[in-house]
């Protein structure tokens, strides 16, 4: 392509990227002609394309026609196709070329009548194999008709060393036909639907759905969605839907790492795997290459039982921290373990996680970024722990700087699933790492802390946990935390390492509890060399709690005056009411459309958002714990959410919900309404695709709506 930094232009910045790799073996995007060398031929290609490059179409998807090579072989596959007829079409061959009169400017929307194959296997035969020990393959196109279903059996859709010619002349696997029709479905029970190892890559998969065929076996789904291992490179999965498998992995094997992998506007849902010790994630990343995950939806990944089949659920509600078991089909939520997540992003040389919707993760943090990276503009809904950065990385030398900016965390509530700790955003820094938590909104967290020390139950928690010989820096600026927890809105802590380990800048934050409890900054065992907490440089913080005397200021409980007397947060202010902090922090009232009662902006939530964009929406207070699964799988006697929350005595032997108190009937009704609104929103978000993209059901629109309630301008990546 030539746009090596993906900024929409081919210019000096791209020239710099190319020159840095000059002469090296071409395994990345710099080798524009795919000859294995970054050299003068690549420079010539870049200079010939100098200027603006239209990478995306009007909806924000890749402009696929720009990737057609002059010799690309194009095949079509349809459930109504004919393998024999397609093997000898009107052009006298088993494939089309871009210049054929049937194709036109866009192969995904041919202008003439094309003859399609009936099976994927037969269509493959007409294409040049393009497999080998290097990434150089052929720029072939396989297009599946929208709305059709194709059965792979136990074979893979993409296997091993399948490759395109170069990043600018990739293989393309996509959908064709009327864009008003949904994606084609590729089903089967292969070990993986997509497998790329050494020599594989330079391809795009666009607007296809992959799912396991038939009923789910009791041992868990057979297939992985995608396995991108070893030194595969230049792979883009866009608008792809992965449903009910064991997740995807982008992983270094034997020291060889995938490079330049992007997952864009894809949907990853209901990935699960039974068996103790067999962990499952929606996506697992551990590579020394570059990975970008943007504008995707990750929902209900990381469970030990099928989250779409309540007949298998055995997990009951818990009150003691020990999970109990009941007969299959009697549970109120699918089981999970601490190690299963929506997204486990263990390592990457460059990691971008931007604009995604991440919801209903399994047991552990819904997104774990163990070594850092960038997470911006994401919407995190109903997660056990929304986002964890830097935690649990044994080899601290792998850590990279972390930027967590412009994210929105909403609703742990008391609803099922997931239950658990209810942390918003947690970050650990070490090894000369810089960790930044900037301009995030964490709102509507209600579950009290369930143990685990100072981090559990916090809206935002950040700490340094590194050997004494290293230095760390935390910057926590301009965040909003509104929570009904008994734990702190913000926790800042360090290990017991000597002075000089941690420097910390905390300012411009608005931190509020809506129920009595500890609010503000809990500075536990801090030993920083530089601690700028609400100074003229960092800006003062605003705090609110109905019981200001219960604030914790510093390592021990004290007063705001004492905290400021010790030299901290001289510009900060403690507020006795929500109205006071709202005025001081610039929070705005919700619109009358979004909230007929005119409540303060801090009460904007997913229910008021859905009401604002869909006046016909009527929230359901009688919703059941099965409401998030397909209609045909719902149990006729499933428990109502509000009854479970407010009256656990109706379910003897199940125990109380894992919380410090049982909700009142009215509180439970509010939670039920929110949960119904969330289910409506997330299902519509998962309907977004090429040809039917609705920005109202993307992360940015919700984030900006919530941000507006807190007086914040729209987030700009």
N, C-alpha and C positions, 0 to 999 in steps of 0.2 A: 504493500500500500504506500509506504513512504512516510506516513504520519506516525512516526515512531513513538512519539509521546502522547498520541491520541488527543490532541487539543483542537482538532479540526483544521489545522493548517500544516502544510509541508513547508518548513522554513528553517532558519538557522538553528533552532533548538533541535530539530531532527538531524541536521547535519552534525551537530555536536555528539548526539547519541551514536551516529554511524562512525564517526572518527575515533571515538573511544574504543570501538571494537575492531578497528581496521586490521585486516590481515588474519584475524582469528578464525577458527572453524565456525562456519555459519550454522549455529543451532538456534538462533533467535530471530527476532524480527528484522535485524539489521541486514541479513543476507537476502536482499530483495529479489535477486534472480535465482536463488536456490542452488548456487554452484558450489556451496561449501566454503566459500571465501568471502569475507567482507572486503571489497576492494573497489577498483575504479568502475567496474560495471554497475555496482550498486549505487555509487555516487552519481553516475550518469542517469540512472533511473530516477533517483531522487530529484536531481536538478531539472529533468524534463517535466516533472510534475509540480514544480515549485508554485506555491500559492494556496488558495483556499481549497479544501477537499471536503466534499459532501459525503460524510460517512453515514449519516443517519437520515431516514426519511422523515416525513412530517409528523409521524406518530412517535418518533424516537427510536425506531428499530433500524438495524443495519439496512442500508440501501443495497439489497442483494445483487441487482443487475450489474453493479460496478465490479463484481468479482468474476464475471464471465470472461473466460479466456477464448481466443479465437478458435482453438481446437477442442474446447470442452465438449465431451460427449454427454448428452442429456437424455435421460430415460425417465419415463413416467410409469407409475404403478397405481392401479385402481382395482377395487374389489370387483368391478365389472369388466376388467381388462381381459386380454387374451394373449397368453404367452407366445403362441405360435405366430399370431398376426403381428405382434409387436417386434418379433425377431426379424420380420421382413416388412418394413413400413413402406410408405409411398416413395421414400428416397432410396429404397433398395437395400436398407441396412437395419440393424437392430437398435439404432440410436439416432438422435437428432444432433445437428450442429447449430450453433447460434445463427448462422446465415440462412438456415432453412426457412422457407416461407411460413411454416406453421408457428415459429417461435416468437418472432417480434423482438421488442426491446427487453422484455422481462419474461424469462422462462417460467416463472411461477404463475404467469397469467398469459398463456400462449394465445396467439390471435387466430390460430387455425385449429382444425380438428386433429388432435394427436392420437396415435394409437398407443395404448398403455398396456403394460404387462399386468398380469393378475397376481403374480407372486414376486416377492422381493428377491428370492433366490434366482429366478430366471432373469430378472433385470440386472443382477450383479454380473452375469456372464457377459453382457454386452459392454461392460465397462472395462477399461484397462485396469489391471490389478492395482498398480501404484504402490505395492508393498515392497519393502526392501530394508536394507540396513541403515539407510539414511532417511531424512525427511522428504527427500525429493520423490514425489509421486506424480500423479496426473490430476488435472483440474476438472474432474468429472462431477456431474450433477445427478442425483437421484431424488425425484420429486414424487411424493405420495399424495394422493387425492384427499382433500379435506373431507371430513365426515366419515371416511371409511375405516375399517378395522382390519389389521393385518396380523396374522399369527406366525411368529417365528419358530414355534416349537421350542427346542432347546438350543438353537443356534444363536449366535450373537448378531446384533445389527451392525456394529462396527467392531472389528477385531484386530488386535495385535499391531501390525505395522502399517495399517491403512493410512495413506497420506495423500495430501495434495502436493502441488508442485512447489509452492512457496506461500508465504503469508498473503501476497497480493494475487495469487492464482490458486486458491484453496479448493479442496473438495467441498461440495455443498450437499447436505442432506436436508431437505425442506419440504414444505407443503405447497401444493398448487391447487388452483380452482377458486371458487367464489369465496372471497375473504369474509363474507357474512357467515360462513359455515365454520364450525369448530375444527380444531386440530385433528388430523388422522391419529389413530391409536395403533401403536405397535405393541403387541402383547405376546407373552410366552413365558417360559421358565428357564432361560439361559443362566449360566453362572453370573454373567454381567450382560446388560444390554449393550454397553459401550466399554471396550477395553482397548487402551492404547499403552504400548510399551515402547522400548527403544525403536526408533525408526518410524513411529506413528505420529501423526499430527498434521498441521497445516490444513485443518478442516473446520467447517462450520456446521453445526446442527441447529436447525431453526424450525420452530413451530410444530414440533412433534410431541406426542404423549407416549410414555412408556409405562406399562403396568404389568403386574403378574397376572397370568391367565388363571381362571378357575378360582376355587375357594382357597383360603389361606391354610396351609398345613399347620398342625398344632405345634410344630417345632419352629415356627416362624417363617417368614418369606424366604424363598430359595435364592432370589437374585439380588445382586447389587445393581443399583442404577447405572453407575459409571465407575470404572476403575482406570484412572489416569496415573500411570506409574512410570518408573525409570525415567529416561530422558525424552519422553514425548514432549511436543512443544507446539505452540501457536494453535490452541484449540479454543473455540468459542461455542458455548451452549447458550442459545438465545431463544426465549419464548418456549422452552422445553418444559413439559410437565412430567415429573417423576412421582408416582403414587404407589404406596404399599410395597416397599422393598426394604433392603438393608442399608440404604443410603449410598452416597458416592464418596470416593476417596481420591485425593490428589496427593501423591505420596512418593517421597524419595525411597528408592530401593537399591541396595548395594552401592550407595554413594552417588547414584545417578538420579538427577532431580528433574521433574517436569518443569517446563519453562513457559511463561506467557499463556496462562490459562485464564479465561474470563467466563463467568456465568452471569448472564444478563436477562432480567425480566423473566426468569424461570420460576416454576412452582415446585417445591419439594414438600411432600405431605405424607403423613401417616406411615413413616418408615419405622419399623419395629423389629425386634428380634428377641426370642425367648431364650432362656437359659442363663444361669448365673455365670458371671465372668465374660459373657459374650456381649460386648458393648455395641451400641448402635447409635449413630448420629445421622441427622439429615445430610450433613456433609462433613468430611474429615479432611483437613489440610495439613500436611507436614512435608515441606519442600524447601529447597534453597532457591527456588525460582520465584517468579512474580505471579501473584494470583489476585484477581479483581472479582468481587461478587457485588453486583449492583442491581437495585430495583427488583429484587426477587421476593417471593413469599415463602417462608419456612413455617409450617404449621403442623403441630402434633407429631413431631419426630422425637424419638428417644424413649420408647416404651418397651416393656417386656410382653405386653399383650396387645392385640390389635386394637388401636384406639377407635376404629370404625365398627367394631363388633362387640357390643356390650355383653353378648352371650358368653364371652370368654373372660370377662372381668372378675377378678377375685379379690382385689384390694379393697379393704373396708376403710372407713374413716378411722383416724388414729387420734389419741389424746395424750399418750405417754411418750411419744417419740419412737415407739416400737410398732412396726406395721403388723397387722393381723391378717389372717387369711380366712376367707369364707368360700363356700362352694362356687365353682365356676358359674357365671351368670348372675350371681347375687351381689357382685361388687358395685360400688358407686363410682369407681374410677379405674382405669387400667393401671397395672403395677409398673413400677420403674425403679431404677437405682440411681444413686448419685452420679454415676459415671456416664449416663446417657443424656444426650443433648440435641437441640435443634442443629447447632453448628459448633463443631470442635475445631478451632483454627489454631493448631498447635505451633506451626512454624511456617514462615515464608520470608524470602529475602525482601520482598515488598508485598504488603498485604493491604488491600483496600476493601472495606466492607461498607457500602454506601447506599442509602435510600431504600433499604430493605424493610419488609414487614416480617417480624419474627414473633410467633405466638405459641402458647400452649406447649412449651418445651417439656421434656421429660424430667428426670430427677435433678440433674445438676444445673449449673448455670445455663440458660438457654443459648447464650453465645459465650464461648470461652476463647479468648485470644491470649494464649499463654505467653507469647513473646512480645506482645505489643502490636503495632500497626495502626491503621487509621480506620475509625468507625465514625461516620458522619451522616446525619440526616436520617437515621433509622427510626422506625416506629416499633416499639417493643410492648406487646400486649399480653397480659395474663400469663406471666412466667414465674416460675419458682424463684429464680434469680435472673434478672434480665440480661446483664452484661458483666462479665468478669474478665479483667485484663491483667495479664502478668502473673496470675496466681499459679502455684504448683510447678513452676519450671525449675527443675533441678539444676540444669546447666545455665547459670546466669549469664554466661558469655554470649548466649544466643539472643539475649534481650535486645530489642530495638526500641527507639522512642515511640511513645504512644500518644495519639491524638484522638480524643473522644469528644466530638463537637456536634452540637445541634441535634442531638437525639431526643426522642420523647418516649418516656416510660409511663405507661398507664396501667392501673388495675391489677393488683394481685387479688384484691377483694378477699372474700372468704369462700370463693366459689371453687367448684370442682370441674375438671382438674385445673391447676396441678396441686395445690396445697404446698406446705413447706415453709421455707424461711422468709420469703418475700423481700429479698434485697433488690434495690434498684440497680445501681451501677457500683461496682467495686473495682479498685485498681491497686496493684502493688508495683512498686518500682525498685530497681536495683541496678548495680553494675554501671554506674555513670549514666543511667537512663533518665530521660526526661519524660514525665507523664503529665499530660494536660487534659483536664476536664473543663470544657469551655462551653457555655451557652446551652446547656442541656436543661430539659424540663422533666422532673420526676414527680408525678402527681397521682393521687388516689391509691396510695398504698395503705392497706388497712390491717394486715396481719401482724400481730405482735411478734417480737423476737422469740425464737424457740431455742435459744442457746447458741453456742458457737462463738462466744466472746463479743468483742466490741463491733465486729463487722456485721453480724447477723441482725437483721431488722432495720438496718440503716437505709435511708433514701439514697445517699451517696457515701461511700466509704473509700478511703484512700490511705495507704500506708507505705512506709519503706521497710523492706525486709531483705537486707543484703549484708554481706560481710563488712566488717568495720573498715577495711582498707579502701572501699569504694565510696563514691559520692553519688547522691541521687537528688532529683529535683521534682517537686510537685507544683503544678500551677492549677488552681481551682478557682475559676473566674466566671461570674455572671450566670450562675446556674439558679434555677428555681426548684425547690423541693417543698411539696405540700403533702403531708402524710398524717394519717390517723393512728400511727403506730405508737407503741410505748417506747420504742427505741429512738435513737437520735435521728434528726433529719440529715445531719452531716457528721461523719466520724473522720478525724485525721489522727493517725497514730504512727508510731515508729517502733522498731524493735528496740531491744535494750542495748543496742550498739553505742559506742562512745560518741561524745560530741563531735560534730563535723560531718556526720554521715548524711543527714537529711536537711535539705533546704526546702522551704515551703512558702508558697505565695497563695493566700486565700483572700479574695475580695470581690465585692460587687454581687454577692449571692443573697438570695431571699429565701429564708428557711422557716417553715411554719409547720407546727402541729395543730391539728384541729380538735384533738382531745388532750386531756391532761397527760403529762409525761415529760420526758427529757427532750429538749430541742436545742438547736444550735450546734456548737462545735464541741465535740468530746475529744479533747487532745490528750490521749492516753500515753503516758510515758514518753512524751516528746523530748528528743534531745537534738534539736536542729542547730546547725551553725547559723542559719539565716531563717528567721521565721517572720514573714511579713503577713500579718493577719489583720486585714482591714486598716491599712496605712494609706497615706496620701498617694503612694505609688499603686497599691493594689485596690484601693477603694473600700469603703466600709460595707459591712454586711448587715442585713436586716434579720431579726429573729422574732418569732412569735410562739408562745405557748399559753394556753389558758392558765397554767400554773407556773409563772416565771421562776418561783423559788426552786423548782425542780430542775432547772437548767444545770448542765454541767459545763463549767467554764475551766478549761485547762485539765490537768491530770486529776484534780480533785474537785469536788462540788464546791461551788462558790457563787458569788453574785456577779452581775454584769459590771458593777462598779469596781469590784475587786479585780476582775479580768482586765478591765481598762487601766486600773491602777498599776497593774503589773506590766503595762506597756503594750497590751494587745488590743487590736480593734478600736483604736481611739476614735475612729469615725463611725463605728457601728452603732446600732440602735436596737433596743428591745421594745417590742410592741405588745400591748395588753389585749389587743383584739385583732381579728382578721381584717376588719375594716381599716384599722390603723396601718397595718403592714401593707394592705392593698393600696392605700393612698400613697404611702411613702415609696413603695416599689413600682408604682405606675401600673398596677393591674387594672384591667378594664372590665366593665359589665358585659355580660354576654348579650347578644342581640335578642330582640323579642322573638324572632323566628326560632333561634336556637334554644331559647329558654324562656317560655312564657312568664315564669315567675320573676324574671329579671335578676336572678342570683348573680353573685360576684363572678368575675371571670375565672377564678380559681376552681369553680365548680364545673367548668366545661369538661365534658367527658365524652366517651364514645357514643352514649345514648343521645346526648344533645347534638353531637355531630351528625349522626345518621338522620335525626329529625330535621336538621338544617338543610340537608341535601335531598331528603325524600319526605315531603310533607305527608305522604300517604302511610308512612311507617307507624305502626301501632305496637308498642312494646308489650310483651306477654309476661305477666306475673306468674303464670301457671306453668312455666317452662320446666322441663324435666332434665335430669342429669344425662339423658340419652339424646338430648336435642341436637347435639353437634354431629351425629352420625347419620348415615343414609336412612331415609324414612322406612325402608323395608327391614331395617335391622333394629329398629327401636322396640324396646320391651313394652308390652301393654301395661305393666304395673310398675314402670320406672318411677323412682322417687322424684318428687318435685324439688327443685332447687331451694325454694324458700322454706319448704318443710324440713329439709335436711339441715338448713342453716339455723332455723329458729326453734325446731322441736325435735332434737335427736332422740327423745324418749319414744318417738314413734317407731324407732328402729332398734329394738332391744338387741343387745349383743354386738352392735356395730361400734359402740363407743361414741364419744362426742368428737366434733371436728377438732382438728389440731389448732386450737386457738385458746386464748385466755378466757374467753367468755362466749356465750351463745348470743347470737343477734336477736334483737327484738323482731316481732313480726313485720313491722314497717321497714326496718333496716333490711330484712331479708327480701322484702318485695322490691326495694330499690336495687339490690344486688341482682335479683332475677331479671329486672328490666334491663339493667346494664348488660347482663350476660346475653340476653336475647339480641340486643342491638349489636353486640360484638359478633355474634354468630351470623347475623345478616350481613354485616360489613365484611367479615373475613371470607364468606362464600362469594360475595360479589368481587372482592379483590382477587380471588383465585380464578374468576372468569375473565380477567383482563388478559388480552392476547393481541397479537398482530391482527389488524383489521377491526378490532373492537376494544381499543384501549381507552379507558375512562379514568382520567386523572383524579377524579373525586375519590376513587378507591385505590389510591396509591399513597405511599408513606408521606410524601411532601404535603399533600392537601390537608391531611389530618394534623400533621405537625404544625403547619402554619395556622390552622384554626385554634389549636391549643395555645400556641405561642401568642396569638393575637389576644387571647384572654389574659395573658400575663404582660401585656403591653410591649411584646417583642415584635420586631419586624420579621417578615418572611425569611426563612433560612436560605442563605446563598452558599452553595458548595464551594 
